[in-house]
């Protein structure tokens, strides 16, 4: 099954790292900072289509590898996105609207 997107989030007040791996069928796995499974689930078909639309809109092929220029957010998160053979890293304050749209359609990075 194709991997639709992988997003790793690190930093924040607690300095935690977690990753989400979402496959094309909507099944997802959350990994902790040591790459150990920390949760699984499956997005609804509607949510998968919204995620696919957000990924298209983000236009990874034309994004800089490290978008910049945003506000510095102390204790903010850093994100690394991998999709369609492209890798983009962004600080919370420099997320493009397209990347924020992708984050909005993902399952939560933390359990609970």
N, C-alpha and C positions, 0 to 999 in steps of 0.2 A: 504494500500500500504506500502510495506517495506520501512524503512528508510535506504538508502544506506550508507550515511555518514553525520556526523555533525562535523563541524569544527568551533571553536571559535578562533578569533584572537584578541589579546589585546596588548596595548602598542603603540609603535611608538612615533613619535615626539609629536603628539597631545594627546596621552594617551587614544585613543578611543578603544571601544570594539564592535565587531560585530560578528555575527554567521551566518553560512550558513547551512541550512538543505536541503539535496538533497535526494529525494525519488527515488525508483527503476525505475520509469517511466521517470525520468529526470526532473520532476517538482522540483523547488527549492524555498525556502523562505529565505530572508535575514532578520535578526533581529538586532535591535540596542542594545546598552548597557543596556537598560531597558527591553529587550526581547519584544519590540514592533515591529510588522512587518514594514520593511523598504524597501520592494521590493520583487517581485516574478518574476518567469520566467520559461522557460522550455528549457533544453538542447536538442540538436538534438540527434537522435538515435546514430549517429556516435560518438558524444561527450560522451554520456552515456557509450558506449562501451569502449572508451578510458579511462574514469574515472574508470570503473570496472577493466580494465587491470592494471591501475596504483595502485588501491587498492590491487589487487592480488600481484603485484610486491613489494609493500611496506611490505607485509608479517607481518601484525599486530600481529599475534600469536607469533612471535619470536622477536619482538622489545622489548627493555626495556621500562618500563612505562615512564621513563624520560631519553631519550638519552642525553648524555653529551659529553664533550670533544671538542666542537667546540669553535670558536672564540666568544668573547663577542662583541655584536654589540650594542653600546650605542644608545638609542632611537629605538632599534629594536623591533620586534614583538615577542610575545609568542603565541604559537598555542596549542590548545587542540583538538585532533582528537578522535572521537568515531565511531567505525566501527566493525561490526560483534561480538559485545560483548566485544570488547577490547577498552581501553582508553589509549592514549599516549599523553603526554605533551612534547613540545619541544620549546626551544628558537630558534630564527631565525638562529643563528650561529651554531646550533647543529642538524639541520634537516638532516635526512638521505636522500640519493638520492631518495629513494622510497617515502618518505613523501613529498619531493619537487615535485616529479612527480604528486602526488595527488593534491597538491596546484595548479600546472600548468593547471589542467583540470577543476578546479572549476570556477564558475562564479565570478565576482569581489566582494570583500568584501564591496566596497563603490559604491554608486549609481553614475552614470555619467561617 
